Amino acid sequence: MTHASSDPRRRPPGPHAIVDHAITSRHSIRAFLPTPVERATIEEILAVASRAPSGTNTQPWQVHVLTGPARQRLVDAIVAVYEGPQALKEHTEEYPYYPREWVDPYLARRRKVGWDLYGLLGIGKADKARMHAQHGRNYRFFDAPVGLIFTIDRIMEQGSWLDYGMFLQNIMVAARARGLDTCPQAAFTQFHRVIRCELGLADAQMVVCGMSLGYADMSKAENTLITEREPVQGFARFLDA
């Protein structure tokens, strides 16, 4: 008889709780402390994240890590355009992240998270100037000391984008496991031309998204926002007959 403790397939007691906590404690942070993040820690997070699966091991991700003056130059360049009068007309996304036509339940969920956030910040529905300013904080990486820009080769197809999502999730979970927080940001895609110029991206590279990385400033009201999730019964079907 084989003892359970000697069975190499037996899951040790408890480690799943550590993984579960890293996943469930992750939420988008929109205000960070200035505390630096060591380069070795960032490299460690990316190395762990690179174990994400990808079709035939293509590993389609490319990461541009911005700190210090390099980060500030990108922030300044994007903010200057964002605050300009022609930002929305002249700068549009290269790919549609969101649906072109919103329907429920997606529309209701989107509206709820928006108004929940603005409610915490005391921003009223008619206060367009403060809404604009709050959205603009995306382009400052919410004051996080580390900004990440993710790109992919244009030749890659939809499957590689699915793989990319798993890589991004790995980064966020690995960050939480180290006491760090993140905010994934599709907002950066609007200013892909500015990013391309500032980072010297090749024409073959396409901006996927950005991400803020650092230590959460939990004294800020916006960081208390925890979005709701559907119960398992709301999105899963169990077929057993």
C-alpha positions as CSV (number, residue, x, y, z in Angstrom):
1,M,0.0,0.0,0.0
2,T,1.3,3.5,-0.9
3,H,1.0,6.1,1.8
4,A,-0.6,9.3,0.8
5,S,2.4,11.3,1.9
6,S,4.6,9.5,-0.6
7,D,2.3,9.9,-3.6
8,P,4.0,12.4,-5.9
9,R,0.6,13.3,-7.4
10,R,-0.8,14.3,-4.0
11,R,-1.3,18.0,-3.7
12,P,0.4,19.3,-0.6
13,P,-2.1,20.8,1.9
14,G,-2.7,24.5,1.6
15,P,-0.7,25.8,-1.4
16,H,-3.9,26.2,-3.5
17,A,-5.0,28.7,-1.0
18,I,-1.9,30.8,-1.7
19,V,-2.6,30.7,-5.5
20,D,-6.3,31.4,-4.9
21,H,-5.5,34.4,-2.8
22,A,-3.1,35.9,-5.4
23,I,-5.9,35.6,-8.0
24,T,-8.9,36.7,-5.9
25,S,-7.1,39.6,-4.2
26,R,-6.1,41.1,-7.5
27,H,-8.1,44.1,-8.6
28,S,-7.3,47.2,-10.7
29,I,-5.4,49.7,-8.6
30,R,-5.7,53.4,-9.7
31,A,-3.4,55.1,-7.3
32,F,0.1,53.9,-6.4
33,L,2.9,54.8,-4.0
34,P,6.1,56.2,-5.3
35,T,8.0,53.3,-3.8
36,P,10.4,51.9,-6.4
37,V,10.2,48.3,-7.6
38,E,13.6,46.5,-8.0
39,R,14.5,45.5,-11.5
40,A,15.3,42.0,-10.2
41,T,11.7,41.7,-9.0
42,I,10.3,42.8,-12.3
43,E,12.5,40.3,-14.2
44,E,11.3,37.6,-11.8
45,I,7.7,38.4,-12.4
46,L,8.2,38.4,-16.2
47,A,10.1,35.1,-16.0
48,V,7.3,33.5,-14.0
49,A,4.7,34.9,-16.4
50,S,6.5,33.6,-19.4
51,R,5.4,30.1,-18.4
52,A,2.0,31.0,-19.8
53,P,0.9,28.5,-22.5
54,S,0.9,29.5,-26.2
55,G,0.0,27.6,-29.3
56,T,3.0,25.6,-30.5
57,N,5.1,27.6,-28.0
58,T,5.0,30.7,-30.1
59,Q,5.3,33.0,-27.0
60,P,4.0,36.1,-28.9
61,W,4.5,38.6,-26.1
62,Q,6.9,41.6,-26.2
63,V,7.3,43.7,-23.1
64,H,8.6,47.3,-22.8
65,V,9.4,48.1,-19.2
66,L,9.5,51.8,-18.4
67,T,10.9,53.4,-15.2
68,G,12.6,56.6,-14.3
69,P,13.1,59.2,-17.1
70,A,12.0,56.8,-19.8
71,R,8.6,56.3,-18.1
72,Q,8.2,60.1,-17.6
73,R,9.0,60.9,-21.2
74,L,6.2,58.6,-22.4
75,V,3.8,60.0,-19.8
76,D,4.6,63.6,-20.9
77,A,4.2,62.8,-24.6
78,I,0.8,61.1,-24.2
79,V,-0.6,63.6,-21.7
80,A,0.3,66.5,-24.0
81,V,-1.7,64.9,-26.8
82,Y,-4.5,63.8,-24.5
83,E,-5.0,67.3,-23.3
84,G,-5.0,68.7,-26.8
85,P,-8.2,69.7,-28.6
86,Q,-7.8,67.1,-31.4
87,A,-6.9,64.0,-29.3
88,L,-10.1,62.0,-30.0
89,K,-10.3,63.0,-33.7
90,E,-6.7,62.3,-34.6
91,H,-5.9,59.3,-32.3
92,T,-7.9,56.2,-32.5
93,E,-7.3,52.6,-31.6
94,E,-5.7,50.2,-34.0
95,Y,-8.0,47.4,-33.0
96,P,-11.5,47.3,-31.4
97,Y,-11.0,46.2,-27.8
98,Y,-14.7,46.8,-26.9
99,P,-17.8,45.9,-29.0
100,R,-18.9,48.4,-31.5
101,E,-22.5,48.0,-30.2
102,W,-23.1,47.6,-26.5
103,V,-25.9,45.3,-25.3
104,D,-26.8,44.0,-21.8
105,P,-25.6,42.5,-19.6
106,Y,-22.2,44.0,-20.8
107,L,-23.5,47.5,-21.0
108,A,-25.0,47.4,-17.5
109,R,-21.8,46.0,-16.1
110,R,-19.7,48.7,-17.8
111,R,-21.9,51.5,-16.6
112,K,-21.9,50.2,-13.0
113,V,-18.2,50.0,-12.7
114,G,-17.8,53.5,-14.1
115,W,-20.4,55.1,-11.8
116,D,-19.1,53.1,-8.8
117,L,-15.6,54.5,-9.4
118,Y,-16.8,58.1,-10.0
119,G,-19.1,57.8,-6.9
120,L,-16.1,57.0,-4.7
121,L,-14.2,60.0,-6.2
122,G,-17.2,62.3,-5.8
123,I,-17.5,62.9,-9.5
124,G,-21.0,63.7,-10.7
125,K,-22.5,62.6,-14.0
126,A,-22.4,66.1,-15.4
127,D,-18.8,66.8,-14.3
128,K,-17.1,66.1,-17.7
129,A,-13.9,67.9,-16.8
130,R,-13.2,65.7,-13.7
131,M,-14.1,62.6,-15.7
132,H,-11.6,63.6,-18.4
133,A,-9.0,64.3,-15.7
134,Q,-9.6,60.9,-14.0
135,H,-9.4,59.1,-17.3
136,G,-6.2,61.0,-18.1
137,R,-4.6,59.4,-15.0
138,N,-4.3,56.2,-17.1
139,Y,-1.6,57.9,-19.1
140,R,0.4,58.7,-15.9
141,F,0.3,55.0,-15.0
142,F,-1.7,56.1,-12.0
143,D,1.6,57.3,-10.6
144,A,3.0,53.8,-10.5
145,P,6.8,53.7,-10.7
146,V,6.7,51.0,-13.4
147,G,4.9,51.3,-16.6
148,L,4.6,48.3,-19.0
149,I,3.7,48.5,-22.6
150,F,2.9,45.2,-24.4
151,T,3.3,44.7,-28.1
152,I,2.7,41.8,-30.6
153,D,3.9,41.2,-34.1
154,R,1.2,42.1,-36.6
155,I,1.6,38.8,-38.4
156,M,0.2,36.9,-35.4
157,E,-3.5,35.9,-35.4
158,Q,-6.4,35.7,-32.9
159,G,-5.1,32.6,-31.2
160,S,-1.9,34.5,-30.2
161,W,-4.0,37.2,-28.7
162,L,-5.7,34.6,-26.5
163,D,-2.3,33.4,-25.4
164,Y,-1.3,36.9,-24.7
165,G,-4.2,37.3,-22.2
166,M,-2.9,34.3,-20.2
167,F,0.5,35.9,-20.1
168,L,-0.9,39.2,-18.8
169,Q,-2.9,37.4,-16.2
170,N,0.3,35.6,-15.0
171,I,2.0,38.9,-14.6
172,M,-0.8,40.2,-12.4
173,V,-1.0,37.1,-10.3
174,A,2.8,36.9,-9.9
175,A,2.8,40.5,-8.9
176,R,0.2,39.9,-6.2
177,A,2.2,37.0,-4.8
178,R,5.0,39.5,-4.2
179,G,2.8,42.1,-2.5
180,L,2.6,44.3,-5.7
181,D,-0.4,45.5,-7.5
182,T,-1.3,46.3,-11.1
183,C,-3.8,47.9,-13.4
184,P,-4.1,46.5,-17.0
185,Q,-4.9,49.4,-19.3
186,A,-6.5,49.2,-22.8
187,A,-6.6,53.0,-22.7
188,F,-3.0,53.2,-24.1
189,T,-4.1,51.7,-27.4
190,Q,-5.7,55.0,-28.4
191,F,-2.2,56.6,-28.5
192,H,-0.3,53.8,-30.2
193,R,1.3,56.3,-32.6
194,V,2.7,58.4,-29.8
195,I,4.0,55.2,-28.1
196,R,5.5,53.9,-31.3
197,C,7.4,57.2,-31.7
198,E,8.6,57.4,-28.1
199,L,9.6,53.7,-27.8
200,G,11.0,53.4,-31.3
201,L,8.8,50.5,-32.2
202,A,9.1,48.7,-35.5
203,D,6.2,49.0,-37.9
204,A,5.7,45.2,-37.5
205,Q,4.9,45.7,-33.8
206,M,1.3,46.5,-32.6
207,V,0.4,47.9,-29.2
208,V,-1.8,45.5,-27.2
209,C,-2.2,47.4,-24.0
210,G,-0.4,49.0,-21.1
211,M,-0.1,48.1,-17.4
212,S,0.8,50.0,-14.2
213,L,2.9,48.1,-11.6
214,G,3.8,49.1,-8.1
215,Y,2.6,49.3,-4.5
216,A,-1.0,50.3,-4.0
217,D,-1.7,53.5,-2.1
218,M,-4.6,52.1,0.0
219,S,-5.3,55.6,1.5
220,K,-7.0,56.5,-1.8
221,A,-10.7,55.9,-2.2
222,E,-10.5,54.6,-5.7
223,N,-8.5,51.6,-4.5
224,T,-11.4,50.4,-2.4
225,L,-13.4,49.6,-5.5
226,I,-14.0,45.8,-5.8
227,T,-16.0,44.9,-8.8
228,E,-18.7,42.2,-8.7
229,R,-18.5,38.8,-10.4
230,E,-21.3,36.6,-11.6
231,P,-21.8,33.4,-9.6
232,V,-20.6,30.2,-11.3
233,Q,-24.3,29.3,-12.1
234,G,-24.5,32.5,-14.1
235,F,-21.9,31.5,-16.7
236,A,-21.3,27.8,-16.5
237,R,-23.4,24.8,-17.6
238,F,-22.7,21.4,-16.2
239,L,-23.7,18.6,-18.5
240,D,-23.5,15.1,-17.1
241,A,-26.2,13.0,-18.9
